[in-house]
């Protein structure tokens, strides 16, 4: 069984079979929490059919770092009891690599989002580090929502993202404004 959020428990039998994924996982300091996070990540990629969305193979686990995608995808050890949240964190950082590989479409989508939302939060719990990053995260967070919906169903995906204490304005738009999804579809930021 896979630990879930808010009482959600998934049976690995309910998830599609996938090819094994070979990752190069490095521990920053080798703490017990990092060792546990590595085991969790290995379990996640063996259990969830995420291989189709993984564009990186090198991952660093650093116990208390803020997860980030570049220069090397780096995760923390904060969700050891919740695989469904951690798979979302992994995919969120992976989707940064995917949007980065399509700079023209990314910039067009961001321009469209600027038209939809002329004023966006920057910093704090509502937005990303600056306005540009807030617009960018309308792409990445929606892709995260799309993938989680495939993996755990829409109700659970909504609960996972609505519970996040950061990017709250961004996730609220992703979860509640159909214009976000239609913009991402128009520029082919679609997860399947």
JOJO-V961698 format. One record per run of one state. SS is the DSSP state (~ for helix, > for strand, _ for the rest). FROM is the first residue (numbers start at 1). TO is the last residue. If there is no record, write none. Layout:
# JOJO-V961698
[[SS | FROM | TO] [SS | FROM | TO]]
This chain:
# JOJO-V961698
[[_ | 1 | 1] [> | 2 | 2] [_ | 3 | 9] [> | 10 | 10] [_ | 11 | 11] [~ | 12 | 14] [_ | 15 | 23] [> | 24 | 27] [_ | 28 | 31] [~ | 32 | 47] [_ | 48 | 50] [~ | 51 | 53] [_ | 54 | 57] [> | 58 | 61] [_ | 62 | 67] [> | 68 | 68] [_ | 69 | 72] [> | 73 | 75] [_ | 76 | 82] [~ | 83 | 100] [_ | 101 | 102] [~ | 103 | 116] [_ | 117 | 121] [> | 122 | 122] [_ | 123 | 127] [> | 128 | 128] [_ | 129 | 130] [~ | 131 | 152] [_ | 153 | 153] [~ | 154 | 162] [_ | 163 | 167] [~ | 168 | 176] [_ | 177 | 177] [~ | 178 | 186] [_ | 187 | 192]]
